[in-house]
Amino acid sequence: MIHVILSGACGRMGAQVTALAESRNVKIVAGVDVNLRTDMPYPVYPDFSMVKEQADAIIDFSRPEGLHALLAYAREKKLPVVLAATGYNENDLAAIKDAANEIAVFRSANMSLGVYVLKTLCARAAAMLPEYEIEIIEKHHNQKLDAPSGTAVMLYDAVAGENSEAVYGRHGRTQKRQPHEIGMHAIRGGSVAGEHEVGFYGPGEYITLSHLAQDRSIFANGALRAALFIAGQAPGEYDMGALVEGL
Ligand SMILES: NC(=O)c1ccc[n+]([C@@H]2O[C@H](COP(=O)([O-])OP(=O)(O)OC[C@H]3O[C@@H](n4cnc5c(N)ncnc54)[C@H](O)[C@@H]3O)[C@@H](O)[C@H]2O)c1
């Protein structure tokens, strides 16, 4: 059993991780959240400087705004981190890369094993069908803040070529689709846990590869597996490829 500090503990994903942790051999020893809740089964602090508990790793399901304080704490304590929040900017990504010189950093915009398989299959399809036009459609619940989803961006990176250009929706466009475009479309509504579809459109046929998240436990499960994997790893950047395929 490893001991973990959970950042974003009081959010929706924090609740999922908390519910599954013990069954996955992970003990949450403390939480960090700017929005404190009192009914958590472990102490929750408004920032990392107040955490007293010893841990083997940190799981982060908060927001990019919390990243820099989290990395500073992890570096100081030499703790591996699992970064599961999405919406990082260039500055955040540079800070993550820098931290990985000193600590093990596992990051994936989607912690589901199925999405990792989807990404791998999409990269293969794009390589086999270079003339086909690609469109990515994602659907999420009405509380999601960022668009396109981090997973859609990850899928874009998996299929994009050197000259590809992301086109976000086509509102107001008056010219036909260019071959190098990759359309990105975000649908928001209801309680959809997450759906991603990558379509490869050719002359006279098209294929679609898709993944449907039936509930959010898949992300919690992946993050807990990632924490077990990363505890004790050497400094560096790790992702689902390392976890699923040992890449
Ligand atoms: N990688 C994945 O597989 C995956 C899956 C689902 C969600 N996510 C991402 O995880 C994050 C959380 O998602 P959610 O649905 O649980 O959101 P949420 O809004 O329900 O929870 C986020 C929690 O983080 C807290 N928080 C916000 N800023 C903070 C800060 N600076 N420091 C500490 N805590 C802070 C909030 O108070 C809240 O309790 C989002 O970025 C979301 O896109 C990733």
The ligand as an ORCA input file, in Angstrom:
! r2SCAN-3c Opt
* xyz 0 1
  N      -6.711     13.160    -16.937
  C      -7.960     12.667    -16.854
  O      -8.208     11.486    -17.152
  C      -9.078     13.555    -16.388
  C     -10.374     13.041    -16.228
  C     -11.367     13.889    -15.703
  C     -11.063     15.206    -15.381
  N      -9.794     15.667    -15.596
  C      -9.381     17.019    -15.220
  O      -9.211     17.034    -13.805
  C      -9.483     18.339    -13.305
  C     -10.551     18.252    -12.224
  O     -11.773     17.779    -12.788
  P     -13.105     17.703    -11.920
  O     -14.195     17.317    -12.845
  O     -12.863     16.891    -10.696
  O     -13.273     19.247    -11.536
  P     -13.912     19.858    -10.200
  O     -14.114     21.309    -10.487
  O     -15.082     19.062     -9.740
  O     -12.751     19.683     -9.107
  C     -11.592     20.443     -9.090
  C     -11.219     20.659     -7.636
  O      -9.958     21.333     -7.614
  C     -10.039     22.387     -6.667
  N      -9.075     23.427     -7.045
  C      -9.219     24.404     -7.961
  N      -8.109     25.170     -8.009
  C      -7.252     24.657     -7.092
  C      -5.946     25.014     -6.643
  N      -5.325     26.063     -7.168
  N      -5.370     24.249     -5.697
  C      -6.014     23.202     -5.146
  N      -7.264     22.826     -5.513
  C      -7.872     23.542     -6.475
  C     -11.484     22.858     -6.718
  O     -11.854     23.526     -5.515
  C     -12.239     21.541     -6.907
  O     -12.595     20.957     -5.670
  C      -9.898     19.171    -14.532
  O      -8.744     19.828    -15.025
  C     -10.386     18.119    -15.516
  O     -10.311     18.551    -16.866
  C      -8.810     14.866    -16.082
*
